[in-house]
């Protein structure tokens, strides 16, 4: 009798312990999001007078996990105006979304991060120093209003789909067209990734062409080094017929100490029949990153920009980029 009582009590204690652990895992929790990107830069030669301190971008937000896979997130983006004559910082809502994860399925709704180049950006890993290729050369927006879904079929295969307005997060919906995207991510063996994605952005306006994009990416990420390469093609940029843009980016980084990395990248941007030759260029960057504690990064780097017009000279500059965030 005593043995049965002891066993019953022990099983009950184990059950209570397991339930307590599960309850702890499901406990709601939130966190503040704060990220600040800044730099000091100076040009050389013809751009010697281009120098100064600059606050590139600031993110401020909050994320709250309710448990059972349900999360809400809101982020404010404070950055520079795209108007060269406007010296004011402008605030936007970057994210205002609800996310639900259940099993291998993840759903996002609201003002969400787009999937067009999100994977490449994270793989590059130095967003505060330089945006990834598609973001840098305006092939698409990093956030928009709509829905997305990701499903992990196996350890080596996942797919995603997205439907958003198409205007990005800085503009309201003006026309009736929508932006659709599909992507596949492969992880055929450890640390090696292949990403393929495409999309169609409807113009929603008479006389304008739909924009189509296609991207391929291959990368290898080791604990000591990272290498990656991507090719991107954009048809009918600015919703104009035959206004195609395309190009590639290759990059690499290496960890030389617990607190220090080296990185390098080369971009090459073209336009069909040189319709946008004034913005076509090759660009290179090489530098180092130093982690000063848990929340601060400092990254000195040297940059070169090679315009593809005959009358423009190469641009050389040095930067010290800084990041603070948690």
N, C-alpha and C positions, 0 to 999 in steps of 0.2 A: 504494500500500500504506500509506504513511504517513498519507494522507488518511483512509483507512478506519479506521485505528487511532485517529486523533484524534477522528473522529466517534463511534466506538464508545465511547471513553472519556468524551466529552462527554455522550452519552445516558445512560451509566451514572451519571455524577455527578448529572445532573438527576433521574434516578429515585431515587437515594439521598437527594437533597435533599427531594423530594416525600414520600418515605416517612418521613423524619425529621420533617417538618412534621406529617404525619398522626399520627405516634407522639407528638409533643409535644402535639397537641390531645387525644389520648386518655389522656394521662398522668393517673393518679389524683391527686386533691387534695382536701383538706378545709379547713373553716373553722369557727371558733368563732362562735356566735350569742349576742350579749349585747344586751339592750334593757331600759332602765329608764324607767318613766313616773312622774313625780312632780309635785306642785303645791303652791302656797301659795294659799289662798283665804280670802275674807272675805265675809260677808253684809251686807246693809244693811236698816235698818228693823227689821221683826219678826224677822229672822234675823241680827241684828247680832252675837249671841254665837256664831254658827257660823263659826269661823275657825281656821286652823292650817296646819301643814305636813302633807303626806300623801304616802305612797308608794303609788301606785295599783296598779302591777303591774310585775313583773320577769320577763323571759324569759331562760333560760340553756340553751344547747344546742349541738349540733354537727351539721354536715352534711358528708358525705363522698361525692364523686363518683368512682366506680370507672372511668369511661370507658364508651364504647359506650352512652351514654344511661341508665346505671344509677346511682341515687343513694339513699342512706339518710339519714334525718334524725331526730333526737331532740331535743325541746324540753321543758324544765320551766317551768311557769307558777306564779309565786308571787303571789297576789293576796289581796283581802279576802274574808272570809266573807260569804255572803248573809244570815246571821243578824245582825240589828241589835244583838243582845246579845253577840255574839262579837267581841272586839276583836283577835283573833289573825289573823296572816297564815296562809294555807293554801297548801300546795304541791300541784300537780296535774301529771300528765303531759299536756302539750298536744298534742304530736305524737310519734309513734313509727311511722315509715312507710318504705316502700320505693317508689321512683318509677322508672318506665322510660319513656324517650322514644325513639321510633323513627319517623322520617319525620314525618308530621303527627299521629301518635297519641301521647297521654300517658296512662299508667296509674298510679294511686296505690292503695296498699293498706296497711291498718293503722289507726292512729289519725291520721286525715287531716283537713285543712281542708275544711269543707263548701263547697258551691258556692252555697248559698242567697243569700248577700249578699257573698261574697268580692269580686266584681267591683265592686260599689258602694263597698265599703270602700276599695279601692285607688284608685278614682276620686276619692272624697272626699279622701283623702290626709292626714287629720289625726287618725288613730286615737288617738294619745296624748292629744289634747285632748278629743275626744268620739267615741264609737262611731257607726257608721252607723246609720240608722233602725231596721232590723230587729234589730240587736244591742242597741241602746240600750233598746228596749222589749220585749225578750224574745220576738220572733217566731220565734226559732230559735237553735240553737247554732252557734258558729263552728268547732267540731271535733267529730268523732265517729268511732266505730270501724266501718270498712267498706271499700268499694271505690268508686273513681270513674274515669271515663274522659272524655277530651276529644279531639275530632277536628277539625282545621282543614280544611274542604273546599276553600275558596278563600281569597284574601286578604281577602275581605269577609264570610265566613261561617264560623262555628265552632259546634259543639254539644257539650254535655256531659251526662253521666248519672251519678247517684250512688245508692248503696244503703248505708245505715248503720243502726245499732241504733235511733237515735231518742232516746236518753237524754242525748246530749251527752257531753263528755269528763270531766265531774266525777262521773258516776254510773256504776255497773255496770249491765249488762243485767238488768232485773228482769222484764219481760214479753216475750212472744214476738213482738210487733209490730215491724215494720221501717219505716224512713223512706226513701221513694223520691223522687228529684228529677230533673227534666229542664230544660235551659236552652238557649237559642239566643242568640248574640251576633252582631250585624250591624255592619259597618263600611262603609256604603254609599259614603261618600267620606271623604277625608282628615280625621282628627281628630274625626269624628262617629261616635258609637256608640249602638246601641240594644240593650238587653238585656231578654229576656223569660224568665221561669222560673216553674215551679210544682212543687209537691210534695205528697205524701200521707204523713202520719205515723200509722201504725196504732196504735190504743190497746193492742191485745193483752190487753184486760181486759173482762170481761162488764159490760154496763151503761154503758160509756164510748164516746164518739164518736171517730171518726178525725179528726185535725186536717189541714186542707188549707190550702195557702198559694199565693198568686199574686202575682208582682211584675213590674213594668215599670219600665224606667229609660231615660232619654235623656240623653246628655251630650256636650259638646264640649270637647276639651282642646287648647289652643293653647300654644305655648311661653311666652306672656305672660299667659294667663288660662285659667280653667276654669269651666264652668257645668254644672250637673247638676240633674235632677229625677227623683224616683221616687215611685211609688204602690204601696202594699202592702196586701194583704187577707189576713186570717187567719180561717178558719172553725173553730168549735168549739175555741177556745183552752182550755187546761187539760183537754182531752178532754170538754168539757161541751157539751150541745146548745144551739145558738143563742148561744153565747158568742163572738160574732164581734168582731174588732177590725180597724180599717183606718185608714189615714192616709197622709200624703204628706210629703215633705221636698224642699226646694229649697235649693241652695247655690251659691256662687260664690267664686272666689279670683283674685287678680291679683298678678303679680310686679312690685314697684315698684323693686327693686334686685337685684343679684346675690345678696345675702344676706338679703333681706326680702320677705315676702308679706303681703297683706291677705286676709282671708277673712270670710265671713258665711254664716249658715244659719238656716232657719226650718223647724220641724217642727209638724205638727198631727196629734194622735192622738185617735181616737174609739173608742167601743164601742157595739155594737148595743143599742138601747133603754136606753142608759146603765147596762148591767149592771156596768161597771167604771169608773164615772164618777169615783171617788176617785183613779184614776191617769190619767184622760184629761186632756190638757193641750195647750197650745201652748207652744213653746219657741223661743227665739231666742238666737243667739250672734254676736258680732262681735269681731274682734281682729286681731292681727298676729303674724307669726312671724319670728324672727331666727335665722339660722344662725351659730353661733359656732364656725367651723372645720368640720371634716369630720364630727364625731361628735356634736355638741351642738346642740340647738335649744331656744329659749326663746320662749314664746308667751303674752303678756299678752292677756286677753280679758274682755269683759263679757257677762253672761248674764241672761236674763229667763225666768221660768217662769210661765205663766198657767193656773192650775187651772180646771177646768170646773164645779166645785161652787161654789154661791153664797156659802157661808160661809167659803171660804178666800181669803186675800189673795195677790196676786202676790208672787213671790219674786225678789229682785234680788241678784246676787252678782258679785264680781270674782275672777278667777283669774290666776295666773301658772303655766302648765304648762311642764314641763321634760322634755326627752328626751335620753337618752344611749344610743347604740347603734352597733353595727357587725356 
